[in-house]
């Protein structure tokens, strides 16, 4: 079984404050995350190995956006999200 069979997926948007490395201007950005919540029951057709993986699994979030565009009208350069985790366990 695939890991996606164990989870329900939903997109979320969270606000975070970052500063552009080029123009040094700080602004609030909307960062997209994919929330994966564990299903209440194990899907049909699972073997012993799948049951063990399902028992150990827990809810988590994966960041979708890796780059942001600067909000300064004079700059507008794309930069990578600094010092932020890409996976967060809930």
N, C-alpha and C positions, 0 to 999 in steps of 0.2 A: 504494500500500500504506500501511497505517496503521503508526504507530511500534510499536504493541503486537505486530505480527506479527514483529518482530525480537527481542523479549525474552520471557523466562520470568519470571513474577511470583510472589513469595512474601512473605507478611507476617512481620515480625520485631518483637520488643519489646525496647527498650533502656531501661536505667535512667538517669535523669538527676536531678540535684539542682537544685531551683528554690525560690525564696522567694516567698511570696504577697505581692503588692503591698499588700494590705489589712491583714493582721495581722502581716506581716513574719516569719512563721515559715518556716524552711527545712525541706524534706522531700524524700524520694526519690520520684520518680514514674516509672511505666512509660509510655513514649511509643511509639506504634505507628508503624512505618516499612514502606514497601513496597519490597522489594529487587527491582530489575529487572536480570537477568543476560542478557547477549547470547547468543543461540542459536549453536550451533556451525556451522550452515549457513544459507545464505540460503533463505527460503521460495520455493516454486515460483511461477512467473509474474511474476518481478521484472524490471523493465526497467533500463536503464542508470542512470537517476536513483536508483532504489531500491538498486542495487548500490553506488553511491557513498555514499549515506546509511548503508548497512549497514557499509561499510568504516570510516567515521568514528565510528560509534557505539561506546560503551563502557558498562560496568556503572555503575549509579548507584542511589541510594536516595532516595525521596520520603517526606517526613513526612506521615502521615495525620492525626494529632491536631493541632489548632490551639489548642484550649483545654483547660485542666485544672481540676479542682475541688480546692480547698484541702482538705488532710487534717486540718486543725484542726477538731475537732468544734464549736467555738463559731463558727467563721467559715463554712466550707463554700461560699465564693463561688467563682464561675468566673473564671478569668483567662487571658489569652492567653500563650502561651509566649514569653518574652522572649529577645532576643539569641541566637536559635538558627536555624541555616539550615534551610530547608525542602527543599533538594536537596543531596545530597552525592555527589560522584563517587568511585568506589572505585578 
